[in-house]
Structures are given as C-alpha cells and as structure tokens.
Amino acid sequence: MAPLKLPVQRVLQETRLHYDLKRVGMWRCSKCNVVVHSAEWYAYHLVKEHAFDNPESADAVIHVEDYSNQSYGGVNYPHR
Ligand SMILES: [Zn+2]
C-alpha cells in the first residue's frame, strides 16, 4: 500500500495545478502575490508558506496568469 500522500503531492494532484501543469502560463499566489512558473514549486509554497494541507482551500488562492500569448507557445509567427 502507498503511504499517506504528502500534502505537497495532494495539492499538486487535487487542485488546478494538476490539469494545468502542461499549460504555458504562470501561477500567482493570491495570498502573497508571488508569481512562479513551476507547479511543483507552487504546491510546495502553498503548503510550506501558507500551511495549506488540504487541496480545497489551497485551490481557492491559486490564480493563473496566462502569458501564453506573450511568451512561448502562443506567439504568432508571420506566415512564410
Ligand atoms: Zn503565497
């Protein structure tokens, strides 16, 4: 049997961090306004800095900064 999941893993897997992992964008913490690119780092931040240990309350402060049309991915290259 698997041991109890670490809170960081639960936050990562049971919030929007899970299905937005592959998106191009940034995460903003609405508690302290820090902006991060890594979902793993952000999950760790929520658990360690704000002591969230359940995904529901952690999800409430997750804010997605969608930069996809400014940096990678969404750039409109001119047609050749
Ligand atoms: Zn924060």
PDB file of the backbone (N, CA, C, O) and the ligand in Angstrom, with CONECT records:
HET     ZN  A 101       1
ATOM      1  N   MET A   1       0.839  -1.196   0.000  1.00  0.00           N
ATOM      2  CA  MET A   1       0.000   0.000   0.000  1.00  0.00           C
ATOM      3  C   MET A   1       0.879   1.253   0.000  1.00  0.00           C
ATOM      4  O   MET A   1       1.948   1.292   0.608  1.00  0.00           O
ATOM      5  N   ALA A   2       0.398   2.249  -0.688  1.00  0.00           N
ATOM      6  CA  ALA A   2       1.134   3.517  -0.697  1.00  0.00           C
ATOM      7  C   ALA A   2       0.985   4.207   0.646  1.00  0.00           C
ATOM      8  O   ALA A   2      -0.080   4.160   1.261  1.00  0.00           O
ATOM      9  N   PRO A   3       2.028   4.834   1.089  1.00  0.00           N
ATOM     10  CA  PRO A   3       1.922   5.618   2.328  1.00  0.00           C
ATOM     11  C   PRO A   3       1.026   6.837   2.116  1.00  0.00           C
ATOM     12  O   PRO A   3       0.656   7.156   0.986  1.00  0.00           O
ATOM     13  N   LEU A   4       0.696   7.488   3.172  1.00  0.00           N
ATOM     14  CA  LEU A   4      -0.062   8.735   3.069  1.00  0.00           C
ATOM     15  C   LEU A   4       0.637   9.702   2.126  1.00  0.00           C
ATOM     16  O   LEU A   4       1.849   9.905   2.193  1.00  0.00           O
ATOM     17  N   LYS A   5      -0.152  10.281   1.258  1.00  0.00           N
ATOM     18  CA  LYS A   5       0.446  11.257   0.357  1.00  0.00           C
ATOM     19  C   LYS A   5       0.910  12.479   1.131  1.00  0.00           C
ATOM     20  O   LYS A   5       0.259  12.935   2.071  1.00  0.00           O
ATOM     21  N   LEU A   6       2.035  12.983   0.712  1.00  0.00           N
ATOM     22  CA  LEU A   6       2.487  14.238   1.276  1.00  0.00           C
ATOM     23  C   LEU A   6       1.510  15.349   0.887  1.00  0.00           C
ATOM     24  O   LEU A   6       0.939  15.335  -0.203  1.00  0.00           O
ATOM     25  N   PRO A   7       1.332  16.298   1.784  1.00  0.00           N
ATOM     26  CA  PRO A   7       0.443  17.424   1.466  1.00  0.00           C
ATOM     27  C   PRO A   7       0.806  18.111   0.149  1.00  0.00           C
ATOM     28  O   PRO A   7      -0.078  18.512  -0.608  1.00  0.00           O
ATOM     29  N   VAL A   8       2.088  18.245  -0.118  1.00  0.00           N
ATOM     30  CA  VAL A   8       2.510  18.897  -1.361  1.00  0.00           C
ATOM     31  C   VAL A   8       1.996  18.118  -2.573  1.00  0.00           C
ATOM     32  O   VAL A   8       1.522  18.708  -3.544  1.00  0.00           O
ATOM     33  N   GLN A   9       2.093  16.813  -2.505  1.00  0.00           N
ATOM     34  CA  GLN A   9       1.616  15.992  -3.614  1.00  0.00           C
ATOM     35  C   GLN A   9       0.114  16.090  -3.781  1.00  0.00           C
ATOM     36  O   GLN A   9      -0.395  16.130  -4.901  1.00  0.00           O
ATOM     37  N   ARG A  10      -0.593  16.129  -2.664  1.00  0.00           N
ATOM     38  CA  ARG A  10      -2.051  16.250  -2.744  1.00  0.00           C
ATOM     39  C   ARG A  10      -2.444  17.568  -3.379  1.00  0.00           C
ATOM     40  O   ARG A  10      -3.323  17.608  -4.240  1.00  0.00           O
ATOM     41  N   VAL A  11      -1.800  18.645  -2.963  1.00  0.00           N
ATOM     42  CA  VAL A  11      -2.108  19.959  -3.533  1.00  0.00           C
ATOM     43  C   VAL A  11      -1.809  19.954  -5.035  1.00  0.00           C
ATOM     44  O   VAL A  11      -2.560  20.512  -5.834  1.00  0.00           O
ATOM     45  N   LEU A  12      -0.723  19.327  -5.388  1.00  0.00           N
ATOM     46  CA  LEU A  12      -0.328  19.265  -6.792  1.00  0.00           C
ATOM     47  C   LEU A  12      -1.332  18.464  -7.619  1.00  0.00           C
ATOM     48  O   LEU A  12      -1.646  18.830  -8.752  1.00  0.00           O
ATOM     49  N   GLN A  13      -1.820  17.393  -7.058  1.00  0.00           N
ATOM     50  CA  GLN A  13      -2.638  16.467  -7.834  1.00  0.00           C
ATOM     51  C   GLN A  13      -4.135  16.722  -7.731  1.00  0.00           C
ATOM     52  O   GLN A  13      -4.898  16.260  -8.580  1.00  0.00           O
ATOM     53  N   GLU A  14      -4.562  17.441  -6.718  1.00  0.00           N
ATOM     54  CA  GLU A  14      -6.001  17.561  -6.497  1.00  0.00           C
ATOM     55  C   GLU A  14      -6.513  18.991  -6.616  1.00  0.00           C
ATOM     56  O   GLU A  14      -7.640  19.291  -6.224  1.00  0.00           O
ATOM     57  N   THR A  15      -5.688  19.858  -7.153  1.00  0.00           N
ATOM     58  CA  THR A  15      -6.133  21.223  -7.435  1.00  0.00           C
ATOM     59  C   THR A  15      -5.953  21.481  -8.926  1.00  0.00           C
ATOM     60  O   THR A  15      -5.604  20.580  -9.688  1.00  0.00           O
ATOM     61  N   ARG A  16      -6.197  22.725  -9.328  1.00  0.00           N
ATOM     62  CA  ARG A  16      -5.988  23.083 -10.730  1.00  0.00           C
ATOM     63  C   ARG A  16      -4.542  22.950 -11.159  1.00  0.00           C
ATOM     64  O   ARG A  16      -4.250  22.892 -12.353  1.00  0.00           O
ATOM     65  N   LEU A  17      -3.641  22.902 -10.206  1.00  0.00           N
ATOM     66  CA  LEU A  17      -2.236  22.689 -10.563  1.00  0.00           C
ATOM     67  C   LEU A  17      -2.086  21.401 -11.358  1.00  0.00           C
ATOM     68  O   LEU A  17      -1.208  21.287 -12.213  1.00  0.00           O
ATOM     69  N   HIS A  18      -2.945  20.437 -11.071  1.00  0.00           N
ATOM     70  CA  HIS A  18      -2.868  19.147 -11.735  1.00  0.00           C
ATOM     71  C   HIS A  18      -3.140  19.243 -13.225  1.00  0.00           C
ATOM     72  O   HIS A  18      -2.303  18.838 -14.032  1.00  0.00           O
ATOM     73  N   TYR A  19      -4.295  19.772 -13.604  1.00  0.00           N
ATOM     74  CA  TYR A  19      -4.580  19.721 -15.040  1.00  0.00           C
ATOM     75  C   TYR A  19      -4.062  20.906 -15.811  1.00  0.00           C
ATOM     76  O   TYR A  19      -4.157  20.940 -17.038  1.00  0.00           O
ATOM     77  N   ASP A  20      -3.515  21.878 -15.112  1.00  0.00           N
ATOM     78  CA  ASP A  20      -2.881  22.972 -15.827  1.00  0.00           C
ATOM     79  C   ASP A  20      -1.367  22.834 -15.891  1.00  0.00           C
ATOM     80  O   ASP A  20      -0.668  23.744 -16.337  1.00  0.00           O
ATOM     81  N   LEU A  21      -0.870  21.695 -15.445  1.00  0.00           N
ATOM     82  CA  LEU A  21       0.574  21.505 -15.395  1.00  0.00           C
ATOM     83  C   LEU A  21       1.258  21.758 -16.726  1.00  0.00           C
ATOM     84  O   LEU A  21       2.352  22.321 -16.766  1.00  0.00           O
ATOM     85  N   LYS A  22       0.625  21.349 -17.811  1.00  0.00           N
ATOM     86  CA  LYS A  22       1.282  21.434 -19.110  1.00  0.00           C
ATOM     87  C   LYS A  22       0.992  22.738 -19.821  1.00  0.00           C
ATOM     88  O   LYS A  22       1.540  22.996 -20.893  1.00  0.00           O
ATOM     89  N   ARG A  23       0.151  23.548 -19.248  1.00  0.00           N
ATOM     90  CA  ARG A  23      -0.140  24.833 -19.864  1.00  0.00           C
ATOM     91  C   ARG A  23       1.070  25.735 -19.803  1.00  0.00           C
ATOM     92  O   ARG A  23       1.933  25.607 -18.935  1.00  0.00           O
ATOM     93  N   VAL A  24       1.106  26.646 -20.746  1.00  0.00           N
ATOM     94  CA  VAL A  24       2.091  27.706 -20.638  1.00  0.00           C
ATOM     95  C   VAL A  24       1.428  28.857 -19.911  1.00  0.00           C
ATOM     96  O   VAL A  24       0.415  29.394 -20.358  1.00  0.00           O
ATOM     97  N   GLY A  25       2.002  29.220 -18.807  1.00  0.00           N
ATOM     98  CA  GLY A  25       1.416  30.290 -18.025  1.00  0.00           C
ATOM     99  C   GLY A  25       2.160  30.386 -16.732  1.00  0.00           C
ATOM    100  O   GLY A  25       3.161  29.699 -16.527  1.00  0.00           O
ATOM    101  N   MET A  26       1.685  31.224 -15.865  1.00  0.00           N
ATOM    102  CA  MET A  26       2.336  31.388 -14.585  1.00  0.00           C
ATOM    103  C   MET A  26       1.282  31.253 -13.505  1.00  0.00           C
ATOM    104  O   MET A  26       0.096  31.500 -13.723  1.00  0.00           O
ATOM    105  N   TRP A  27       1.739  30.864 -12.366  1.00  0.00           N
ATOM    106  CA  TRP A  27       0.852  30.781 -11.218  1.00  0.00           C
ATOM    107  C   TRP A  27       1.082  32.000 -10.356  1.00  0.00           C
ATOM    108  O   TRP A  27       2.222  32.394 -10.109  1.00  0.00           O
ATOM    109  N   ARG A  28       0.009  32.589  -9.904  1.00  0.00           N
ATOM    110  CA  ARG A  28       0.180  33.673  -8.939  1.00  0.00           C
ATOM    111  C   ARG A  28      -0.526  33.292  -7.654  1.00  0.00           C
ATOM    112  O   ARG A  28      -1.659  32.811  -7.658  1.00  0.00           O
ATOM    113  N   CYS A  29       0.169  33.519  -6.562  1.00  0.00           N
ATOM    114  CA  CYS A  29      -0.388  33.233  -5.264  1.00  0.00           C
ATOM    115  C   CYS A  29      -1.177  34.457  -4.821  1.00  0.00           C
ATOM    116  O   CYS A  29      -0.601  35.530  -4.637  1.00  0.00           O
ATOM    117  N   SER A  30      -2.488  34.310  -4.649  1.00  0.00           N
ATOM    118  CA  SER A  30      -3.270  35.495  -4.289  1.00  0.00           C
ATOM    119  C   SER A  30      -3.114  35.856  -2.818  1.00  0.00           C
ATOM    120  O   SER A  30      -3.665  36.859  -2.364  1.00  0.00           O
ATOM    121  N   LYS A  31      -2.376  35.054  -2.078  1.00  0.00           N
ATOM    122  CA  LYS A  31      -2.083  35.394  -0.683  1.00  0.00           C
ATOM    123  C   LYS A  31      -0.927  36.365  -0.569  1.00  0.00           C
ATOM    124  O   LYS A  31      -0.999  37.322   0.201  1.00  0.00           O
ATOM    125  N   CYS A  32       0.131  36.137  -1.317  1.00  0.00           N
ATOM    126  CA  CYS A  32       1.316  36.981  -1.173  1.00  0.00           C
ATOM    127  C   CYS A  32       1.803  37.538  -2.503  1.00  0.00           C
ATOM    128  O   CYS A  32       2.845  38.190  -2.565  1.00  0.00           O
ATOM    129  N   ASN A  33       1.043  37.280  -3.574  1.00  0.00           N
ATOM    130  CA  ASN A  33       1.337  37.862  -4.886  1.00  0.00           C
ATOM    131  C   ASN A  33       2.616  37.363  -5.535  1.00  0.00           C
ATOM    132  O   ASN A  33       3.076  37.943  -6.519  1.00  0.00           O
ATOM    133  N   VAL A  34       3.184  36.321  -5.013  1.00  0.00           N
ATOM    134  CA  VAL A  34       4.378  35.781  -5.658  1.00  0.00           C
ATOM    135  C   VAL A  34       3.949  35.086  -6.956  1.00  0.00           C
ATOM    136  O   VAL A  34       2.891  34.461  -7.016  1.00  0.00           O
ATOM    137  N   VAL A  35       4.779  35.205  -7.982  1.00  0.00           N
ATOM    138  CA  VAL A  35       4.481  34.583  -9.270  1.00  0.00           C
ATOM    139  C   VAL A  35       5.531  33.516  -9.547  1.00  0.00           C
ATOM    140  O   VAL A  35       6.732  33.778  -9.480  1.00  0.00           O
ATOM    141  N   VAL A  36       5.068  32.315  -9.859  1.00  0.00           N
ATOM    142  CA  VAL A  36       6.000  31.223 -10.104  1.00  0.00           C
ATOM    143  C   VAL A  36       5.616  30.490 -11.372  1.00  0.00           C
ATOM    144  O   VAL A  36       4.460  30.530 -11.793  1.00  0.00           O
ATOM    145  N   HIS A  37       6.566  29.832 -11.970  1.00  0.00           N
ATOM    146  CA  HIS A  37       6.314  29.103 -13.206  1.00  0.00           C
ATOM    147  C   HIS A  37       6.111  27.619 -12.958  1.00  0.00           C
ATOM    148  O   HIS A  37       5.449  26.939 -13.742  1.00  0.00           O
ATOM    149  N   SER A  38       6.673  27.123 -11.881  1.00  0.00           N
ATOM    150  CA  SER A  38       6.638  25.689 -11.638  1.00  0.00           C
ATOM    151  C   SER A  38       5.479  25.309 -10.720  1.00  0.00           C
ATOM    152  O   SER A  38       5.363  25.820  -9.606  1.00  0.00           O
ATOM    153  N   ALA A  39       4.628  24.412 -11.199  1.00  0.00           N
ATOM    154  CA  ALA A  39       3.510  23.954 -10.376  1.00  0.00           C
ATOM    155  C   ALA A  39       4.001  23.239  -9.121  1.00  0.00           C
ATOM    156  O   ALA A  39       3.412  23.362  -8.047  1.00  0.00           O
ATOM    157  N   GLU A  40       5.096  22.486  -9.281  1.00  0.00           N
ATOM    158  CA  GLU A  40       5.650  21.789  -8.120  1.00  0.00           C
ATOM    159  C   GLU A  40       6.103  22.792  -7.059  1.00  0.00           C
ATOM    160  O   GLU A  40       5.847  22.626  -5.866  1.00  0.00           O
ATOM    161  N   TRP A  41       6.775  23.822  -7.524  1.00  0.00           N
ATOM    162  CA  TRP A  41       7.261  24.837  -6.593  1.00  0.00           C
ATOM    163  C   TRP A  41       6.096  25.535  -5.916  1.00  0.00           C
ATOM    164  O   TRP A  41       6.138  25.840  -4.724  1.00  0.00           O
ATOM    165  N   TYR A  42       5.068  25.776  -6.692  1.00  0.00           N
ATOM    166  CA  TYR A  42       3.919  26.477  -6.147  1.00  0.00           C
ATOM    167  C   TYR A  42       3.180  25.622  -5.107  1.00  0.00           C
ATOM    168  O   TYR A  42       2.755  26.129  -4.068  1.00  0.00           O
ATOM    169  N   ALA A  43       3.035  24.351  -5.390  1.00  0.00           N
ATOM    170  CA  ALA A  43       2.409  23.455  -4.419  1.00  0.00           C
ATOM    171  C   ALA A  43       3.203  23.455  -3.111  1.00  0.00           C
ATOM    172  O   ALA A  43       2.636  23.504  -2.019  1.00  0.00           O
ATOM    173  N   TYR A  44       4.516  23.399  -3.250  1.00  0.00           N
ATOM    174  CA  TYR A  44       5.382  23.430  -2.082  1.00  0.00           C
ATOM    175  C   TYR A  44       5.203  24.749  -1.321  1.00  0.00           C
ATOM    176  O   TYR A  44       5.118  24.762  -0.093  1.00  0.00           O
ATOM    177  N   HIS A  45       5.149  25.831  -2.055  1.00  0.00           N
ATOM    178  CA  HIS A  45       4.948  27.157  -1.466  1.00  0.00           C
ATOM    179  C   HIS A  45       3.653  27.219  -0.663  1.00  0.00           C
ATOM    180  O   HIS A  45       3.639  27.713   0.465  1.00  0.00           O
ATOM    181  N   LEU A  46       2.572  26.718  -1.242  1.00  0.00           N
ATOM    182  CA  LEU A  46       1.273  26.779  -0.567  1.00  0.00           C
ATOM    183  C   LEU A  46       1.287  26.004   0.745  1.00  0.00           C
ATOM    184  O   LEU A  46       0.714  26.430   1.748  1.00  0.00           O
ATOM    185  N   VAL A  47       1.948  24.871   0.708  1.00  0.00           N
ATOM    186  CA  VAL A  47       1.985  24.028   1.904  1.00  0.00           C
ATOM    187  C   VAL A  47       2.938  24.591   2.954  1.00  0.00           C
ATOM    188  O   VAL A  47       2.604  24.653   4.137  1.00  0.00           O
ATOM    189  N   LYS A  48       4.128  25.000   2.513  1.00  0.00           N
ATOM    190  CA  LYS A  48       5.146  25.438   3.465  1.00  0.00           C
ATOM    191  C   LYS A  48       4.939  26.870   3.954  1.00  0.00           C
ATOM    192  O   LYS A  48       5.100  27.154   5.141  1.00  0.00           O
ATOM    193  N   GLU A  49       4.583  27.764   3.044  1.00  0.00           N
ATOM    194  CA  GLU A  49       4.464  29.174   3.421  1.00  0.00           C
ATOM    195  C   GLU A  49       3.109  29.497   4.031  1.00  0.00           C
ATOM    196  O   GLU A  49       3.010  30.317   4.944  1.00  0.00           O
ATOM    197  N   HIS A  50       2.071  28.853   3.524  1.00  0.00           N
ATOM    198  CA  HIS A  50       0.729  29.217   3.980  1.00  0.00           C
ATOM    199  C   HIS A  50       0.053  28.096   4.763  1.00  0.00           C
ATOM    200  O   HIS A  50      -1.086  28.239   5.207  1.00  0.00           O
ATOM    201  N   ALA A  51       0.746  27.008   4.927  1.00  0.00           N
ATOM    202  CA  ALA A  51       0.266  25.896   5.749  1.00  0.00           C
ATOM    203  C   ALA A  51      -1.046  25.297   5.270  1.00  0.00           C
ATOM    204  O   ALA A  51      -1.845  24.802   6.065  1.00  0.00           O
ATOM    205  N   PHE A  52      -1.258  25.348   3.957  1.00  0.00           N
ATOM    206  CA  PHE A  52      -2.422  24.636   3.424  1.00  0.00           C
ATOM    207  C   PHE A  52      -2.128  23.151   3.431  1.00  0.00           C
ATOM    208  O   PHE A  52      -1.098  22.708   2.924  1.00  0.00           O
ATOM    209  N   ASP A  53      -3.023  22.398   3.999  1.00  0.00           N
ATOM    210  CA  ASP A  53      -2.812  20.960   3.922  1.00  0.00           C
ATOM    211  C   ASP A  53      -3.990  20.242   3.300  1.00  0.00           C
ATOM    212  O   ASP A  53      -4.024  19.012   3.269  1.00  0.00           O
ATOM    213  N   ASN A  54      -4.951  20.993   2.805  1.00  0.00           N
ATOM    214  CA  ASN A  54      -5.967  20.314   2.010  1.00  0.00           C
ATOM    215  C   ASN A  54      -6.171  21.048   0.694  1.00  0.00           C
ATOM    216  O   ASN A  54      -6.139  22.277   0.634  1.00  0.00           O
ATOM    217  N   PRO A  55      -6.383  20.262  -0.364  1.00  0.00           N
ATOM    218  CA  PRO A  55      -6.426  20.822  -1.714  1.00  0.00           C
ATOM    219  C   PRO A  55      -7.543  21.842  -1.913  1.00  0.00           C
ATOM    220  O   PRO A  55      -7.379  22.776  -2.699  1.00  0.00           O
ATOM    221  N   GLU A  56      -8.671  21.690  -1.227  1.00  0.00           N
ATOM    222  CA  GLU A  56      -9.786  22.607  -1.448  1.00  0.00           C
ATOM    223  C   GLU A  56      -9.422  24.039  -1.074  1.00  0.00           C
ATOM    224  O   GLU A  56      -9.673  24.965  -1.845  1.00  0.00           O
ATOM    225  N   SER A  57      -8.839  24.222   0.087  1.00  0.00           N
ATOM    226  CA  SER A  57      -8.511  25.587   0.487  1.00  0.00           C
ATOM    227  C   SER A  57      -7.313  26.124  -0.290  1.00  0.00           C
ATOM    228  O   SER A  57      -7.233  27.324  -0.551  1.00  0.00           O
ATOM    229  N   ALA A  58      -6.389  25.254  -0.660  1.00  0.00           N
ATOM    230  CA  ALA A  58      -5.252  25.690  -1.463  1.00  0.00           C
ATOM    231  C   ALA A  58      -5.725  26.170  -2.832  1.00  0.00           C
ATOM    232  O   ALA A  58      -5.231  27.168  -3.357  1.00  0.00           O
ATOM    233  N   ASP A  59      -6.676  25.454  -3.393  1.00  0.00           N
ATOM    234  CA  ASP A  59      -7.168  25.793  -4.728  1.00  0.00           C
ATOM    235  C   ASP A  59      -7.787  27.190  -4.758  1.00  0.00           C
ATOM    236  O   ASP A  59      -7.762  27.866  -5.787  1.00  0.00           O
ATOM    237  N   ALA A  60      -8.331  27.607  -3.651  1.00  0.00           N
ATOM    238  CA  ALA A  60      -9.008  28.905  -3.589  1.00  0.00           C
ATOM    239  C   ALA A  60      -8.059  30.082  -3.766  1.00  0.00           C
ATOM    240  O   ALA A  60      -8.500  31.163  -4.155  1.00  0.00           O
ATOM    241  N   VAL A  61      -6.780  29.907  -3.494  1.00  0.00           N
ATOM    242  CA  VAL A  61      -5.845  31.025  -3.643  1.00  0.00           C
ATOM    243  C   VAL A  61      -5.015  30.924  -4.925  1.00  0.00           C
ATOM    244  O   VAL A  61      -4.235  31.822  -5.245  1.00  0.00           O
ATOM    245  N   ILE A  62      -5.194  29.824  -5.650  1.00  0.00           N
ATOM    246  CA  ILE A  62      -4.437  29.657  -6.889  1.00  0.00           C
ATOM    247  C   ILE A  62      -4.987  30.587  -7.956  1.00  0.00           C
ATOM    248  O   ILE A  62      -6.187  30.602  -8.230  1.00  0.00           O
ATOM    249  N   HIS A  63      -4.104  31.352  -8.545  1.00  0.00           N
ATOM    250  CA  HIS A  63      -4.508  32.248  -9.612  1.00  0.00           C
ATOM    251  C   HIS A  63      -3.630  31.973 -10.818  1.00  0.00           C
ATOM    252  O   HIS A  63      -2.407  31.898 -10.702  1.00  0.00           O
ATOM    253  N   VAL A  64      -4.253  31.824 -11.969  1.00  0.00           N
ATOM    254  CA  VAL A  64      -3.486  31.530 -13.170  1.00  0.00           C
ATOM    255  C   VAL A  64      -3.212  32.814 -13.938  1.00  0.00           C
ATOM    256  O   VAL A  64      -4.131  33.539 -14.320  1.00  0.00           O
ATOM    257  N   GLU A  65      -1.935  33.077 -14.155  1.00  0.00           N
ATOM    258  CA  GLU A  65      -1.541  34.181 -15.023  1.00  0.00           C
ATOM    259  C   GLU A  65      -1.277  33.570 -16.387  1.00  0.00           C
ATOM    260  O   GLU A  65      -0.327  32.806 -16.561  1.00  0.00           O
ATOM    261  N   ASP A  66      -2.103  33.903 -17.335  1.00  0.00           N
ATOM    262  CA  ASP A  66      -1.929  33.290 -18.646  1.00  0.00           C
ATOM    263  C   ASP A  66      -1.092  34.195 -19.539  1.00  0.00           C
ATOM    264  O   ASP A  66      -1.559  35.205 -20.066  1.00  0.00           O
ATOM    265  N   TYR A  67       0.164  33.788 -19.685  1.00  0.00           N
ATOM    266  CA  TYR A  67       1.077  34.564 -20.520  1.00  0.00           C
ATOM    267  C   TYR A  67       1.289  33.876 -21.863  1.00  0.00           C
ATOM    268  O   TYR A  67       2.251  34.168 -22.574  1.00  0.00           O
ATOM    269  N   SER A  68       0.393  32.967 -22.203  1.00  0.00           N
ATOM    270  CA  SER A  68       0.667  32.111 -23.356  1.00  0.00           C
ATOM    271  C   SER A  68       0.734  32.887 -24.659  1.00  0.00           C
ATOM    272  O   SER A  68       1.342  32.417 -25.621  1.00  0.00           O
ATOM    273  N   ASN A  69       0.127  34.058 -24.714  1.00  0.00           N
ATOM    274  CA  ASN A  69       0.234  34.814 -25.961  1.00  0.00           C
ATOM    275  C   ASN A  69       1.344  35.849 -25.898  1.00  0.00           C
ATOM    276  O   ASN A  69       1.458  36.697 -26.784  1.00  0.00           O
ATOM    277  N   GLN A  70       2.159  35.784 -24.856  1.00  0.00           N
ATOM    278  CA  GLN A  70       3.242  36.754 -24.751  1.00  0.00           C
ATOM    279  C   GLN A  70       4.616  36.104 -24.811  1.00  0.00           C
ATOM    280  O   GLN A  70       5.597  36.744 -25.192  1.00  0.00           O
ATOM    281  N   SER A  71       4.683  34.845 -24.438  1.00  0.00           N
ATOM    282  CA  SER A  71       5.998  34.218 -24.412  1.00  0.00           C
ATOM    283  C   SER A  71       6.007  32.987 -25.312  1.00  0.00           C
ATOM    284  O   SER A  71       5.822  33.099 -26.523  1.00  0.00           O
ATOM    285  N   TYR A  72       6.216  31.841 -24.736  1.00  0.00           N
ATOM    286  CA  TYR A  72       6.257  30.632 -25.546  1.00  0.00           C
ATOM    287  C   TYR A  72       4.887  30.306 -26.126  1.00  0.00           C
ATOM    288  O   TYR A  72       3.881  30.891 -25.726  1.00  0.00           O
ATOM    289  N   GLY A  73       4.853  29.404 -27.037  1.00  0.00           N
ATOM    290  CA  GLY A  73       3.596  28.767 -27.439  1.00  0.00           C
ATOM    291  C   GLY A  73       2.668  29.623 -28.251  1.00  0.00           C
ATOM    292  O   GLY A  73       2.393  29.299 -29.407  1.00  0.00           O
ATOM    293  N   GLY A  74       2.185  30.682 -27.704  1.00  0.00           N
ATOM    294  CA  GLY A  74       1.153  31.438 -28.378  1.00  0.00           C
ATOM    295  C   GLY A  74       1.660  32.517 -29.314  1.00  0.00           C
ATOM    296  O   GLY A  74       0.882  33.326 -29.821  1.00  0.00           O
ATOM    297  N   VAL A  75       2.952  32.528 -29.540  1.00  0.00           N
ATOM    298  CA  VAL A  75       3.497  33.570 -30.416  1.00  0.00           C
ATOM    299  C   VAL A  75       2.986  33.385 -31.834  1.00  0.00           C
ATOM    300  O   VAL A  75       3.044  32.287 -32.388  1.00  0.00           O
ATOM    301  N   ASN A  76       2.495  34.443 -32.404  1.00  0.00           N
ATOM    302  CA  ASN A  76       2.023  34.356 -33.779  1.00  0.00           C
ATOM    303  C   ASN A  76       3.155  34.682 -34.746  1.00  0.00           C
ATOM    304  O   ASN A  76       3.432  35.843 -35.049  1.00  0.00           O
ATOM    305  N   TYR A  77       3.786  33.636 -35.212  1.00  0.00           N
ATOM    306  CA  TYR A  77       4.849  33.845 -36.177  1.00  0.00           C
ATOM    307  C   TYR A  77       4.232  34.228 -37.514  1.00  0.00           C
ATOM    308  O   TYR A  77       3.193  33.685 -37.891  1.00  0.00           O
ATOM    309  N   PRO A  78       4.844  35.137 -38.225  1.00  0.00           N
ATOM    310  CA  PRO A  78       4.315  35.503 -39.544  1.00  0.00           C
ATOM    311  C   PRO A  78       4.406  34.317 -40.491  1.00  0.00           C
ATOM    312  O   PRO A  78       5.345  33.525 -40.424  1.00  0.00           O
ATOM    313  N   HIS A  79       3.434  34.205 -41.360  1.00  0.00           N
ATOM    314  CA  HIS A  79       3.446  33.116 -42.317  1.00  0.00           C
ATOM    315  C   HIS A  79       4.575  33.294 -43.324  1.00  0.00           C
ATOM    316  O   HIS A  79       4.883  34.397 -43.777  1.00  0.00           O
ATOM    317  N   ARG A  80       5.179  32.144 -43.654  1.00  0.00           N
ATOM    318  CA  ARG A  80       6.273  32.220 -44.608  1.00  0.00           C
ATOM    319  C   ARG A  80       5.744  32.075 -46.017  1.00  0.00           C
ATOM    320  O   ARG A  80       6.518  32.112 -46.974  1.00  0.00           O
TER     321      ARG A  80
HETATM  322 ZN    ZN A 101       1.962  32.760  -1.222  1.00  0.00          ZN2+
END
